[in-house]
């Protein structure tokens, strides 16, 4: 199972990811200029495996996407990422507090994907990775059924699963319950589609590898940045020298990709 490091455009992150040969995920929000009307100048990523997310959760907190679908696709064509996620509408309780709001955001996710599939065909470019949305297992299944109508030849090889980073691992709406339902539905309909999980907690990775290695292709996390911020606060309080944020990223990556640790140790 591939673990993508969430990064921004600070050169330290990019250079360290290149040294680690680690796949990364960039959010479109981090690539917008401070004025918010154009994209930042992109660095040379070299051979780095870079994927692109539309940043739907942050967009929801800020009142909506600050770029159009056409602008997002312009960015994709400039970057040439390994894959890019469709512009989706997350369903966490702090964004969609009741079932009607969740249903509305699933509607938006489906219609956004429908429009994007038309637009990319007109541009003759690669299709986006669809992102299935919901909060309960039933809602994810309903979203899958509607998405299937957009893909007459079957789902693409990779599908994103949104609204998972802030949920518990177990329980009725826990990560494993949701994944079980998605896995069962895909298998019952003959889909070999793999899944990318956005922002899964590090402590869930071992269990994911054990239980869903045949279905989950990859996850991503920016948790290393939050840990670096906390460690910097602790260091200031104690008078110690804080560890560099890119070193925190490396430590986090080593810890959460145990099978690959021998490559750098």
N, C-alpha and C positions, 0 to 999 in steps of 0.2 A: 504494500500500500504506500503510495507516494505521499509525502508530506511537503506541501508548498509553504514556503516562508512568506508571510505577508510583509511587504516592504513598501517604502515610499522612495522618492527619487534622490534622497541624500546619498552621495557617492559612496559613503562608507558601507551602507547596506548592500549596494550593488556589487562593489568590489569584493566584499566578504562572501556574498552568495556565489560569485564567480569562482573564488578560491575553493569554496566548499563543493562546487559543482551541484548546488542545490536548486531545485525548481522553485520559482517564486510566483506570487500573485500580486498584481498591482490593482488598486482601485481607481476607477476613473475620477473619483473625487480628488485623489491626491495628485492628479495630473492636470487639474484645472488651475489657471492662474489666480492670483489673489483677487483680481477684479472679477473673475468668474466668467469672462466673455470669450476666452480662447484657451487652447491647450498649451501647457508648458513645453519648452524645447526638450525633446527626448534625448537621453544619452545613448551611447553605443552599447547595446546589450551584448554584443558579441554572440557567442554560442549559448548564452543563458536561456534556459527554458522558462519563458515568461508567459503567464496567462493573465487575462484581464477580466475584472469584475465591474459591473456597472455601479456598485455601491448603493444598492437600493435601501438598505437600512439607514445609512447616514442621510440619504436623500429624504426619506420619510421624516426623520427628525427635523430636517431643515425646510419642510413644507413642499417637497417635491424635487424632481430632478432639475438641476441647473443647466442642463444641456438638452438639446433635441435629439431625437433618434438619428437624424441625418448627421449631426455633429459627432455623436458617439461612433457611428460607422466610419466617419472620416478619420477618427482617431485609430480605429481598428486597422484601416487600410494603411495608415502611416506606420503603425507599430509592427504589424504582421505577427501577432501573438500565436502561440501554440493553439490556444483556443480562447474564445471570449464568451462571456455569459450574456444571455438576453437581458434586456431591461425588465426586471421583475418587481413585484410589489410584496414586500415581506408582511408576515402576519403575526409577529410577536404581540403579546397582550398589551404592551405599552404603546403599540401602534394601532392595533385593531382589537379593541376591548370587548367586543361581543361577536356573536356568530354572523350577524348581518354584515358587519364591517369586514370580517374575514372573507365572507362570500364575495363582497364587492371587490376586494383586493385580488382574489383569485380571478374574478372576471377581468380586471385590469391586466393581470399577468398573461392571461390567455389572449386577449385582444392585442396587447403589446407584441407578443410573440407572432401572432398572425400578421400584423403589419410589418414587423421586421423581416419575416420570411419573404414577403413580397418585395420589400426594398432591397434585400441582398440579392435576390434573383435579378432585379433590374440592374444592379451594379456588377453582376457577375463575380461575386465574392463568396468566401466561405460562409456557411450558415452559422448562426450563434449556437452555443450550448443552451438548450432549453433548461429552465429552472422550475421544478415543480414546487408548488406552494400549498400552505395550509397550516393548521395547528393540530387538529386531531387526525388520527389515522384515516378516518372516513373522509375528511376534507382532502387529504393528499390523494386518496384513491379517486375521488371525484375529479380532482384536477388532472390526474393521469388520463382518465377516460376522455376528458375533453381535449387534452393535448394530442391524444392519439388520432383524433379526427383531422389534425393538421399534417399528419405524416402518413400518407397513404402507403408508402413503401416501408413503414416501420420507423421506430425511433432511431436517431443517430447513435453512434457508439458511446457517447458520454452525455449524461444528464446531471444537472446540478440539483441539490436538495437544499432549499432555502429554509430560513427560520428555525435553524437547529442549534445555533451557537449559545443561546441563552436558556435552553431547556435542560431539565435533568436527564440523566442517562436512563433511569427506570421510571415506572409509573405508567398510567393510562396514556398520557401524552408524552412520555419519555422518548428519547432518541431511539432506543432499541425497538420499542413498540412501533414507532413510525417506520423504521427501516424494515422491520419484519413485514409490515403491510405492503410497502412499496415493492420489496423483493418478491413477495408472493404474487402480487398483481402482475409484475413484469414476467415472472416465470410462467404463470397461467396463460399469458397471452403470447408466449413464445419470443419474448424480447431478451436478447443477450446484453442489452445496454448496461454499461457500468455507471457508477455514481460518483459524483464529487460532492463532498459535504463541506459547507462553508462554516469555518470558524469553530470546529469541534474542539472541546477542551482536551488538553494534553492527557489528563488522567483517563480519558475514554479510549485512547488510541490502542492500547494493548488489548482491551476487550473487543474493539472493532476488528483488529487483525485476527483474533481468535474466532469470531462469530460471523463476520461478513467479508472475509478476504476474497470470496468468489464474486462479490457484487460491488464492493467499494473500491474504486480505482485510486482515489486520492482525497485528501483533506487539506485544509490550510489553516494557518493561525498567525495572528499578530500579537499573541500573548507575550512573546519575548520583549516587546516594547513596553508593555504595561509593567512587566517584572523589572525592567531596567529603570523605569520611573520610580517604582517603589524602593528599589535598592539605592537609588541616588538620594532619595529622601532619608533613608536610614543612615547612609554614609554621612550626610550633612549633620544629622543629629549626633552621631558618634564621633565625628571628626576624622573618619577614615576616608581614604581615597576611593571614590566610586569606580566601579567597573565600567568600561566603555560600553555603550549601547550595542555596538556591533559584536563585542565579545559576548554579551548576554545572548544575542541572536545565535551565535555559534554554540554556546553551551546548551541552549534550548534545543537546537537542532540535533546535537549529539545525543542528548537525553531521549529525544522522541523519535529518533531513527536508529534504534539499536542495531539493526542488521547491517547498517552502513558505517557504523562507528569505526571499524577496523581500517577503513579507507583513509582516515585522517589521523588516527592515534599512532 
